[in-house]
Amino acid sequence: QVRLVESGGGSVQTGGSLRLSCVADGYTNTIGWFRQASGQEREGVAAIRLAGGDAWYGDSARGRFRIARDSGKTAAYLQMNNLKPEDTAMYYCAAGSPNRMLAANEYTSWGQGTQVTVSS
C-alpha cells in the first residue's frame, strides 16, 4: 500500500473550477478519483494509468473534468470545470492496479479525502 495525500478542495459557485491533487509516497500503477456525497454510494469519477497516461471518466465527469499525471512524481491531478451543485461531495483519490478502472473495490490504498462544495 501507498500513502496518498489529497489537496485542492474548497467551495465555489456554480460554473467555477477547482483542481485536485493527489500525491503518492510510493509506486502505483493507477490513480483514481472517486467521490461520495452524503447518503450516497462512492462513485468513480476518473482514473489514469501513470505509465502511458490512458484515462477513464465516469459519466458525470466526461466533458467537464480532466485527469492528468505528473511524469516526474507519482501524482495525478483532477481539473474540474463548470462545476455544478450536484458535484458537491467528498473527493478521494485511490491507488492500485485495477482491471476495472472506476471500480472502488479494486483499489488498495485510499487518501483521507478533500471536500468540494458547489453552491448555486
C-alpha positions, 0 to 999 in steps of 0.5 A, spaced: 500 500 500 501 507 498 500 513 502 496 518 498 495 525 500 489 529 497 489 537 496 485 542 492 478 542 495 474 548 497 467 551 495 465 555 489 459 557 485 456 554 480 460 554 473 467 555 477 473 550 477 477 547 482 483 542 481 485 536 485 491 533 487 493 527 489 500 525 491 503 518 492 509 516 497 510 510 493 509 506 486 502 505 483 500 503 477 493 507 477 490 513 480 483 514 481 478 519 483 472 517 486 467 521 490 461 520 495 456 525 497 452 524 503 447 518 503 450 516 497 454 510 494 462 512 492 462 513 485 468 513 480 469 519 477 476 518 473 482 514 473 489 514 469 494 509 468 501 513 470 505 509 465 502 511 458 497 516 461 490 512 458 484 515 462 477 513 464 471 518 466 465 516 469 459 519 466 458 525 470 465 527 469 466 526 461 466 533 458 467 537 464 473 534 468 480 532 466 485 527 469 492 528 468 499 525 471 505 528 473 511 524 469 516 526 474 512 524 481 507 519 482 501 524 482 495 525 478 491 531 478 483 532 477 481 539 473 474 540 474 470 545 470 463 548 470 462 545 476 455 544 478 451 543 485 450 536 484 458 535 484 458 537 491 461 531 495 467 528 498 473 527 493 478 521 494 483 519 490 485 511 490 491 507 488 492 500 485 492 496 479 485 495 477 482 491 471 476 495 472 478 502 472 472 506 476 471 500 480 472 502 488 473 495 490 479 494 486 483 499 489 488 498 495 490 504 498 485 510 499 487 518 501 483 521 507 479 525 502 478 533 500 471 536 500 468 540 494 462 544 495 458 547 489 453 552 491 448 555 486 
